[in-house]
Amino acid sequence: TQFHDLSMQSITGEEVALSTFKGKTCLIVNVAIVEDSRLSTQVATLHEDNREQGFSVLAFPCNQFGSQEPGTDAEILEFATSKYDVTFPIFSKIDVNGDSACELYQWLRGQTGDEDIKWNFEKFLIGRDGEVVERFGPIVTPEEIAPRIAELL
């Protein structure tokens, strides 16, 4: 399985083939949009600053860390669009660890040493070819990743 072979459900319920992102550099982030406004704002800015060059953030709400994303998909979407004017794709809430982890996160972990996701806002940088370029822990800020993204655009 490769990144572009997978599909995930959008936050509004549509199936999204990740092949849609072929030729783009992507940053996959498990988010707690409602809980962490500072990081959510930074991720949104990173997306806006680079989207014209073929970059996209792909956000995956997850409630596995401190129950920080307890809302329904509709509540998360409403919050994200009203508070942050989010323009990047947000997907349906998922699990990233354990037996219930979605296929995408099983694949991402498998590509990067199979370690569990540590907390919200762990990030995976995906190259235009669909390969994992780098994995960044939760404390690495979007600003710190920006130069690495610029290299790939």
Residue pairs with C-beta under 8 A, 6 or more apart in sequence:
1 103
1 107
2 130
3 18
3 21
3 104
3 107
3 126
3 130
3 131
3 132
4 18
4 19
4 21
4 22
4 130
5 18
5 19
6 17
6 18
6 103
6 104
6 107
7 15
7 16
7 17
7 18
8 15
8 16
8 18
8 60
8 91
8 92
8 94
8 102
8 104
9 15
9 16
9 91
9 92
10 16
10 89
10 90
10 91
10 92
11 61
11 73
11 76
11 77
11 90
11 91
11 92
11 93
12 73
12 77
13 73
13 92
16 89
16 91
18 104
18 130
21 56
21 58
21 126
21 130
22 128
22 130
23 54
23 128
24 54
24 55
24 56
24 128
25 50
25 54
25 55
25 56
25 125
25 126
25 127
25 128
25 149
25 152
25 153
26 55
26 56
26 57
26 58
26 125
26 126
27 43
27 46
27 47
27 55
27 56
27 57
27 58
27 123
27 124
27 125
27 126
27 142
27 145
27 149
28 58
28 60
28 104
28 108
28 123
28 124
28 126
29 43
29 57
29 58
29 59
29 60
29 121
29 122
29 123
29 124
30 60
30 61
30 62
30 94
30 96
30 105
30 117
30 120
30 121
30 122
31 39
31 40
31 43
31 59
31 60
31 61
31 62
31 69
31 90
31 120
31 121
32 61
32 62
32 63
32 65
32 68
32 69
32 120
32 121
33 40
33 59
33 61
33 69
33 76
33 79
33 80
33 84
33 90
34 68
34 69
34 70
34 71
34 75
34 76
34 79
35 66
35 68
35 69
35 120
36 68
36 120
36 121
37 83
39 120
39 121
39 141
39 142
40 80
40 83
40 84
41 84
42 141
42 142
42 143
43 57
43 59
43 88
43 121
43 142
44 57
44 84
44 85
44 86
44 87
44 88
45 142
46 57
46 142
46 143
46 145
46 146
46 149
47 55
47 56
47 57
47 87
47 88
48 87
49 146
50 146
50 149
50 150
50 153
51 87
51 88
53 153
54 128
54 153
55 149
55 153
56 88
56 89
57 88
57 89
58 88
58 89
58 91
59 80
59 86
59 88
59 89
59 90
59 91
60 90
60 91
60 93
60 94
60 96
60 102
60 104
60 105
61 69
61 73
61 76
61 90
61 91
61 92
61 93
61 94
62 69
62 93
62 94
62 95
62 96
62 117
62 120
63 69
63 70
63 93
64 95
64 96
64 97
64 98
64 117
65 119
65 120
68 120
69 76
69 93
69 120
71 79
72 93
73 92
73 93
76 90
76 93
77 90
80 86
80 90
94 101
94 102
94 104
94 105
95 101
95 102
95 105
96 102
96 105
96 117
96 122
97 105
97 116
97 117
101 109
105 117
108 124
108 132
108 135
109 115
109 116
109 117
111 131
111 132
112 124
112 132
112 135
118 137
118 138
119 138
120 138
121 138
122 135
122 136
122 137
122 138
123 135
123 136
123 140
123 145
124 132
124 134
124 135
124 136
125 132
125 133
125 134
125 135
125 136
125 145
125 148
125 149
125 152
126 132
126 133
127 133
127 152
128 152
133 148
133 152
134 148
136 144
136 145
